Amino acid sequence: MTKNILVTGGAGAIGSSMVNRLSEDSGNRITVLDNLSSGHVENIVMRPNVRFIQGSVESAEDLRQAISESTDVVFHLAANFANQNSVDFPQRDLQVNGMGTLKILLRSVENKVKKFVYTSSSCVYGDRNEPLDEKCQEYSLDTPYAITKLLGERYVRFFNHHHGLNTVTLRYFNVFGPNEYPGKYRNVIANFLAKAMRNEDIIITGTGEETRDFNFVKDSVRATILAAETETASGKVINIASGRETKIKDLVQMILRITDSKSRVVHHERRNWDSVTRRVASVDLAKKILGYQPEIELETGLREYYEWLRKQNLNKCEW
Ligand SMILES: NC(=O)c1ccc[n+]([C@@H]2O[C@H](COP(=O)([O-])OP(=O)(O)OC[C@H]3O[C@@H](n4cnc5c(N)ncnc54)[C@H](O)[C@@H]3O)[C@@H](O)[C@H]2O)c1
């Protein structure tokens, strides 16, 4: 049976990998809604079952085009990404991540969408530094982005409880891999790899002892699709991560080795909004509910990402 799927932010780093994976199944009809503010339409494989709408989740007219009564699943990935961007542009962050999320939830309820998948972030855990499971209450939210991703979670919960919308919220930890270009507001792996490829200084903001949980994009995408298909995930909040804790200094050494780079490692002060010294997820709930198992080792993922980056024209990226 044909399944009608909307992916918002489907030209983005993760969204385009979602779209490309979903469109491999000719039984899926995929609509992408993306305003291309940070996405790249060329990352989408334009198969016959893919329809692209250049538009915004903030626009009633664009949402009317994107969602109808035949829409089965909404994957809501569109967002103003991420922390530093939100510190620089807090109003834009609230408009997209707050109001945009509210508007798409309303439209989804009106059209009786069968499943709504919201992509949240580990940043809602604030400055907690121990291994994190979903029972942890958030502590201090350090950036507008952390605030609005949690706001989105709360709206999703309201629409689930009050309107009976079938929702699932996924808290992604750091995702990396093909289709993410380096840039001023992009993730650490994209930017470290690009610096290493140019033999430019790699700047660690902190001591390098800080840790993060890096998950390869294909694992994140697989988990996200599983979440949409799993009925028992309904109403739940689930970490999507690798469950692996990696020190930033070890990540850098791995990148230097893989790229055979002559970059120097330089330390700067930790950014004033960044108080997270330790970050690792518990993925027990994802394993239990979704049967999800992270499969791709950090080094394997880094090598695949490096091969992809080598084929891109990085001169077009804004640093
Ligand atoms: N990448 C990560 O490590 C990570 C971690 C935690 C959570 N997330 C979440 O996952 C989702 C995808 O992240 P990503 O890394 O692919 O980011 P991204 O910036 O590459 O993708 C976001 C996409 O949304 C689009 N967009 C922005 N504003 C829009 C609007 N008003 N209307 C329609 N489209 C709009 C952008 O053009 C872009 O294509 C986001 O919701 C993000 O908060 C990502």
The ligand as a MOL file (V3000), in Angstrom:
LIG
                    3D

  0  0  0     0  0            999 V3000
M  V30 BEGIN CTAB
M  V30 COUNTS 44 48 0 0 0
M  V30 BEGIN ATOM
M  V30 1 N 22.7850 17.2240 13.3420 0
M  V30 2 C 22.7470 16.9580 14.6410 0
M  V30 3 O 23.7560 16.5840 15.2430 0
M  V30 4 C 21.4590 17.0940 15.4050 0
M  V30 5 C 21.4790 16.8430 16.7880 0
M  V30 6 C 20.3050 16.9940 17.5190 0
M  V30 7 C 19.1240 17.3350 16.8690 0
M  V30 8 N 19.1330 17.5780 15.5340 0 CHG=1
M  V30 9 C 17.8590 17.9530 14.8960 0
M  V30 10 O 17.6980 17.1980 13.7050 0
M  V30 11 C 17.0320 17.9840 12.7210 0
M  V30 12 C 17.8490 18.0020 11.4390 0
M  V30 13 O 19.1290 18.5630 11.7140 0
M  V30 14 P 20.2480 18.7120 10.5910 0
M  V30 15 O 21.5530 18.4700 11.2100 0
M  V30 16 O 19.8800 17.9370 9.3820 0 CHG=-1
M  V30 17 O 20.1400 20.2820 10.3090 0
M  V30 18 P 20.1050 21.0510 8.9200 0
M  V30 19 O 20.2820 22.4990 9.2210 0
M  V30 20 O 21.0550 20.4360 7.9590 0
M  V30 21 O 18.6360 20.7550 8.4220 0
M  V30 22 C 17.5390 21.5460 8.7420 0
M  V30 23 C 16.7870 21.7990 7.4540 0
M  V30 24 O 15.6370 22.5850 7.7600 0
M  V30 25 C 15.5050 23.5730 6.7490 0
M  V30 26 N 14.7340 24.6790 7.3180 0
M  V30 27 C 15.1510 25.6290 8.1960 0
M  V30 28 N 14.1380 26.4740 8.4720 0
M  V30 29 C 13.0580 26.0200 7.7780 0
M  V30 30 C 11.7230 26.4730 7.6480 0
M  V30 31 N 11.2860 27.5800 8.2880 0
M  V30 32 N 10.8750 25.7840 6.8500 0
M  V30 33 C 11.2990 24.6910 6.1800 0
M  V30 34 N 12.5620 24.2280 6.2460 0
M  V30 35 C 13.4350 24.8910 7.0370 0
M  V30 36 C 16.9140 23.9390 6.3500 0
M  V30 37 O 17.0100 24.5290 5.0710 0
M  V30 38 C 17.6010 22.5780 6.4140 0
M  V30 39 O 17.5310 21.9130 5.1770 0
M  V30 40 C 16.8170 19.3570 13.3330 0
M  V30 41 O 15.5120 19.4210 13.8500 0
M  V30 42 C 17.8240 19.4160 14.4590 0
M  V30 43 O 17.3970 20.2570 15.5090 0
M  V30 44 C 20.2740 17.4680 14.7880 0
M  V30 END ATOM
M  V30 BEGIN BOND
M  V30 1 1 1 2
M  V30 2 2 2 3
M  V30 3 1 2 4
M  V30 4 1 4 5
M  V30 5 2 4 44
M  V30 6 2 5 6
M  V30 7 1 6 7
M  V30 8 2 7 8
M  V30 9 1 8 9
M  V30 10 1 8 44
M  V30 11 1 9 10
M  V30 12 1 9 42
M  V30 13 1 10 11
M  V30 14 1 11 12
M  V30 15 1 11 40
M  V30 16 1 12 13
M  V30 17 1 13 14
M  V30 18 2 14 15
M  V30 19 1 14 16
M  V30 20 1 14 17
M  V30 21 1 17 18
M  V30 22 2 18 19
M  V30 23 1 18 20
M  V30 24 1 18 21
M  V30 25 1 21 22
M  V30 26 1 22 23
M  V30 27 1 23 24
M  V30 28 1 23 38
M  V30 29 1 24 25
M  V30 30 1 25 26
M  V30 31 1 25 36
M  V30 32 1 26 27
M  V30 33 1 26 35
M  V30 34 2 27 28
M  V30 35 1 28 29
M  V30 36 1 29 30
M  V30 37 2 29 35
M  V30 38 1 30 31
M  V30 39 2 30 32
M  V30 40 1 32 33
M  V30 41 2 33 34
M  V30 42 1 34 35
M  V30 43 1 36 37
M  V30 44 1 36 38
M  V30 45 1 38 39
M  V30 46 1 40 41
M  V30 47 1 40 42
M  V30 48 1 42 43
M  V30 END BOND
M  V30 END CTAB
M  END
